[in-house]
Amino acid sequence: MTGVSAAEPRAPASTAAAAEAGGAAPRALRNRRRWLRPTLLVLPAVIPVAFVVIGGVGTTLLQSLGLMPLVGAAELSTAAFDDTDELLTSALLSLSIAVVSTAIAAVVGFFTAVLIISGNVGGRIVGALGAAAVTVPHLVGAATVGLLLSDSGVLARIFGVSPEAWPALVAGPTWFAVIAEYAWKESAFVALIIVGTLATRITSYDETAAVLGAHRSARLRLVLFPLAAPSLLVASAIAFAYTLGSYEVAWMLGQTYPEPLSVMALRLFNSASLTARPEAAAIGVITVALTAAVIAVAMLGLRRMRAWR
């Protein structure tokens, strides 16, 4: 009797385990299919992008290390990175321009988005102007800012200031015209990104906060900004990456020395001496590393945001 009574409980346990094992397999299959379908859908877009990015960055890295020379034998070398003083000066200049212009664009873009979301006539006009500004190429924008701010430009003529008395806003030591062009263009981009994110859900939250007695500044601080923060961070990261890597605005409106990284890389790449190509590639590698570091920090900050989670 003892052996029979001890064996009886094991039968239901084994049956339950078998049933559980039998149910786990279809569940794992369903999970695998749930991940497989979106993965297959994004592959046509991911593969070309990965091929271009990895191939381009890899080729640039090999050229900077002397492993893919245009002339001579391949030899591992870090000689392209040896001019540390020049590279450090250009890197700090590029970071300064990118940080200042991105910060101005983020602040102006956020408050522009708040004005557009308000829905009044002024907001609609600003929204139309912002959409029009995004379509203007940076090269055209740089030419426009140059004609506006130069010592013989439109503003100097309107205010009747002689070229000698007009401050050096274009090609001056403050890089004012370069920062102004980037801030103008990227603030419109940031505003449209925030408006696109908040347009469908901000009304209910804002009205609920107003009904509960929150005044305008409290709604801006406790409702609008937290909801807009993920979009603001992503748009600012994109604007920073573009500003750091683009060259046309700094080339047209900036000083000839010191040069930002992008302008220096273009000058060396177009140099008549083919031996300058590794130096241009080294500047490209430094620019990619700086951009990747800033994007990584932005993504870590994004994951910590409550509105993103």
C-alpha positions as MATLAB code, in Angstrom:
seq = 'MTGVSAAEPRAPASTAAAAEAGGAAPRALRNRRRWLRPTLLVLPAVIPVAFVVIGGVGTTLLQSLGLMPLVGAAELSTAAFDDTDELLTSALLSLSIAVVSTAIAAVVGFFTAVLIISGNVGGRIVGALGAAAVTVPHLVGAATVGLLLSDSGVLARIFGVSPEAWPALVAGPTWFAVIAEYAWKESAFVALIIVGTLATRITSYDETAAVLGAHRSARLRLVLFPLAAPSLLVASAIAFAYTLGSYEVAWMLGQTYPEPLSVMALRLFNSASLTARPEAAAIGVITVALTAAVIAVAMLGLRRMRAWR';
ca = [
       0.000    0.000    0.000;
       2.828    2.298    0.828;
       4.451    1.839   -2.614;
       1.135    2.396   -4.409;
       0.273    5.513   -2.410;
       3.759    6.922   -3.086;
       3.500    6.307   -6.847;
       0.002    7.871   -7.276;
       1.041   11.527   -6.771;
       3.891   11.209   -9.318;
       1.536   10.416  -12.200;
      -0.331   13.781  -12.157;
       3.004   15.603  -11.673;
       4.528   14.013  -14.753;
       1.330   14.707  -16.681;
       1.421   18.377  -15.654;
       5.102   18.621  -16.563;
       4.416   17.057  -19.940;
       1.490   19.421  -20.476;
       3.656   22.377  -19.466;
       6.435   21.244  -21.795;
       3.879   20.731  -24.530;
       2.570   24.282  -24.017;
       6.033   25.864  -23.817;
       7.013   24.734  -27.291;
       4.129   26.478  -29.132;
       4.662   29.572  -26.980;
       8.351   29.685  -27.936;
       7.393   29.185  -31.578;
       4.899   32.051  -31.388;
       7.518   34.303  -29.788;
      10.018   33.395  -32.489;
       7.494   34.204  -35.231;
       6.588   37.479  -33.510;
      10.241   38.606  -33.675;
      10.949   37.084  -37.081;
       8.329   39.011  -39.073;
       9.379   42.576  -38.061;
      13.009   41.592  -38.490;
      12.379   40.446  -42.061;
      10.396   43.602  -42.777;
      13.220   45.955  -41.741;
      16.023   44.004  -43.395;
      15.548   45.620  -46.868;
      16.150   48.998  -45.255;
      18.852   47.944  -42.792;
      21.097   46.029  -45.190;
      21.810   48.904  -47.667;
      22.296   51.382  -44.812;
      24.621   49.034  -42.956;
      26.550   48.321  -46.149;
      27.078   52.024  -46.854;
      27.860   53.041  -43.255;
      30.075   50.107  -42.330;
      31.770   50.095  -45.723;
      32.384   53.847  -45.698;
      33.598   54.032  -42.114;
      35.720   50.917  -42.551;
      37.363   52.276  -45.708;
      38.044   55.609  -44.005;
      39.563   53.870  -41.001;
      41.812   51.726  -43.193;
      43.001   54.776  -45.130;
      43.715   56.706  -41.934;
      45.883   53.827  -40.668;
      47.819   53.547  -43.924;
      46.364   50.149  -44.841;
      44.672   51.373  -48.039;
      47.071   53.927  -49.561;
      46.557   55.513  -52.954;
      50.311   55.390  -53.568;
      52.990   53.170  -52.094;
      52.802   49.984  -50.073;
      50.293   49.370  -47.311;
      51.831   49.762  -43.861;
      50.161   50.158  -40.488;
      50.859   53.664  -39.210;
      49.293   56.372  -37.039;
      51.195   59.192  -38.734;
      47.925   60.751  -39.953;
      46.980   61.432  -36.331;
      50.353   62.909  -35.320;
      49.424   66.589  -35.712;
      47.628   66.585  -32.377;
      47.693   70.353  -31.771;
      46.001   71.122  -35.083;
      43.479   68.320  -34.670;
      42.673   69.334  -31.088;
      42.133   72.974  -32.071;
      39.843   72.006  -34.942;
      37.954   69.477  -32.828;
      37.312   72.007  -30.053;
      36.187   74.586  -32.601;
      33.823   72.123  -34.273;
      32.381   71.020  -30.934;
      31.904   74.640  -29.826;
      30.012   75.558  -32.987;
      27.878   72.411  -32.816;
      27.066   72.718  -29.095;
      26.154   76.417  -29.183;
      24.090   76.242  -32.369;
      22.307   73.062  -31.222;
      21.494   74.567  -27.808;
      20.041   77.697  -29.417;
      18.108   75.587  -31.929;
      16.693   73.389  -29.143;
      15.460   76.342  -27.057;
      14.061   78.284  -30.015;
      12.591   75.142  -31.564;
      10.811   74.112  -28.345;
       9.127   77.479  -27.815;
       8.306   77.692  -31.521;
       6.618   74.297  -31.247;
       4.642   75.505  -28.221;
       3.463   78.503  -30.240;
       2.495   76.323  -33.207;
       0.598   73.866  -31.000;
      -1.430   76.712  -29.493;
      -3.356   76.829  -32.791;
      -3.847   80.585  -32.997;
      -3.179   82.684  -36.109;
       0.374   83.519  -35.054;
       1.113   79.847  -34.466;
      -0.165   78.874  -37.899;
       1.949   81.587  -39.544;
       5.035   80.482  -37.614;
       4.326   76.866  -38.545;
       4.159   77.738  -42.235;
       7.387   79.748  -42.014;
       9.102   76.884  -40.162;
       8.022   74.351  -42.800;
       9.334   76.681  -45.512;
      12.654   77.148  -43.689;
      13.257   73.384  -43.546;
      13.084   73.142  -47.342;
      15.815   75.775  -47.852;
      19.226   74.107  -48.463;
      21.988   75.038  -46.031;
      24.077   76.378  -48.901;
      21.319   78.843  -49.847;
      20.801   79.675  -46.183;
      24.516   80.418  -45.762;
      24.481   82.737  -48.769;
      21.403   84.502  -47.375;
      22.943   84.967  -43.924;
      26.148   86.238  -45.531;
      24.250   88.854  -47.556;
      22.319   89.832  -44.438;
      25.129   90.096  -41.872;
      28.248   91.086  -43.818;
      29.811   94.527  -43.348;
      28.272   95.717  -46.620;
      25.121   93.606  -46.275;
      21.450   94.388  -45.922;
      21.429   95.128  -42.190;
      24.457   97.431  -42.392;
      22.764   99.383  -45.181;
      19.419   99.571  -43.352;
      21.028  100.946  -40.175;
      23.384  103.183  -42.130;
      26.551  101.763  -40.532;
      29.794  102.013  -42.456;
      31.699   98.770  -43.184;
      34.522   99.885  -40.877;
      32.135  100.333  -37.933;
      30.093   97.155  -38.577;
      31.115   94.213  -36.320;
      32.792   91.215  -37.945;
      29.764   88.913  -37.879;
      30.833   87.092  -41.063;
      34.280   85.433  -41.035;
      34.877   86.930  -37.593;
      36.463   85.409  -34.507;
      33.074   84.627  -32.888;
      31.771   82.532  -35.833;
      28.487   84.400  -35.320;
      27.161   83.982  -38.864;
      27.895   80.234  -38.883;
      26.133   79.680  -35.559;
      23.209   81.893  -36.609;
      22.671   79.933  -39.832;
      22.765   76.553  -38.115;
      20.530   77.761  -35.253;
      17.972   79.203  -37.685;
      17.742   76.119  -39.873;
      17.888   73.518  -37.125;
      15.390   75.330  -34.854;
      12.771   74.930  -37.594;
      13.650   71.221  -37.838;
      13.419   70.761  -34.054;
      10.084   72.588  -33.883;
       8.493   70.457  -36.595;
       9.687   67.237  -34.952;
       8.165   68.273  -31.600;
       4.917   69.416  -33.221;
       4.585   66.123  -35.067;
       4.995   64.210  -31.825;
       2.727   66.295  -29.591;
      -0.038   67.282  -31.996;
      -2.112   64.149  -31.401;
      -1.975   63.911  -27.613;
      -1.127   67.259  -26.063;
      -4.672   68.670  -26.067;
      -6.147   66.171  -23.614;
      -3.243   66.436  -21.166;
      -3.154   70.227  -21.360;
      -6.915   70.569  -20.871;
      -6.878   68.145  -17.949;
      -4.101   70.110  -16.262;
      -5.993   73.364  -16.874;
      -9.177   71.926  -15.375;
      -7.211   70.853  -12.310;
      -6.070   74.443  -11.820;
      -2.579   74.441  -13.353;
      -1.612   77.840  -14.708;
       0.200   78.321  -18.012;
       3.759   78.166  -16.691;
       2.978   75.040  -14.654;
       1.472   73.328  -17.702;
       4.532   74.269  -19.722;
       6.900   72.936  -17.065;
       4.984   69.847  -15.914;
       3.062   68.752  -19.025;
       4.479   70.141  -22.242;
       8.176   69.856  -21.551;
       8.158   66.248  -20.188;
       6.076   65.090  -23.145;
       8.285   66.938  -25.622;
      11.592   65.959  -24.000;
      12.189   62.686  -25.954;
      11.480   64.353  -29.288;
      13.546   67.366  -28.287;
      16.502   65.166  -27.354;
      16.360   63.093  -30.545;
      15.975   66.151  -32.784;
      18.836   67.916  -30.977;
      21.087   64.869  -31.393;
      20.344   64.790  -35.125;
      20.980   68.531  -35.422;
      24.276   68.174  -33.525;
      25.446   65.328  -35.751;
      24.603   67.260  -38.889;
      26.235   70.475  -37.650;
      29.415   68.664  -36.669;
      29.766   66.918  -40.007;
      28.645   69.564  -42.510;
      31.154   71.915  -44.081;
      29.431   74.274  -46.493;
      28.225   76.872  -43.946;
      31.561   77.065  -42.089;
      33.396   77.132  -45.416;
      31.348   80.097  -46.697;
      30.879   82.145  -43.511;
      33.805   81.197  -41.261;
      37.405   82.188  -40.837;
      40.147   80.640  -42.899;
      42.026   79.694  -39.728;
      41.464   77.799  -37.501;
      39.318   75.437  -39.522;
      36.554   73.154  -38.281;
      37.151   69.449  -38.794;
      34.823   69.181  -41.779;
      36.454   72.084  -43.649;
      39.945   70.777  -42.920;
      38.994   67.288  -44.104;
      37.598   68.645  -47.377;
      40.693   70.793  -47.989;
      43.051   67.879  -47.399;
      40.926   65.495  -49.479;
      40.976   67.906  -52.448;
      44.696   68.586  -52.042;
      46.930   67.979  -55.042;
      49.153   65.791  -52.872;
      47.761   62.269  -52.612;
      49.740   61.744  -49.409;
      47.261   64.075  -47.650;
      44.425   61.575  -48.089;
      45.267   59.627  -44.888;
      45.126   62.881  -42.908;
      41.691   63.665  -44.389;
      40.589   60.137  -43.503;
      41.911   60.568  -39.942;
      39.796   63.708  -39.525;
      36.810   61.754  -40.802;
      37.434   59.044  -38.214;
      37.669   61.629  -35.420;
      34.421   63.259  -36.564;
      32.633   59.908  -36.633;
      33.945   59.057  -33.142;
      32.767   62.379  -31.695;
      29.352   62.040  -33.320;
      28.952   58.438  -32.163;
      29.853   59.410  -28.580;
      27.262   62.197  -28.498;
      24.574   59.982  -30.058;
      25.326   57.230  -27.505;
      24.946   59.691  -24.622;
      21.683   60.956  -26.125;
      20.328   57.408  -26.444;
      21.236   56.639  -22.830;
      19.451   59.793  -21.731;
      16.466   58.847  -23.872;
      16.145   55.462  -22.205;
      16.024   57.137  -18.795;
      13.123   59.414  -19.715;
       9.785   58.418  -18.261;
       7.834   59.680  -21.274;
       9.965   57.457  -23.570;
       9.445   54.357  -21.438;
];
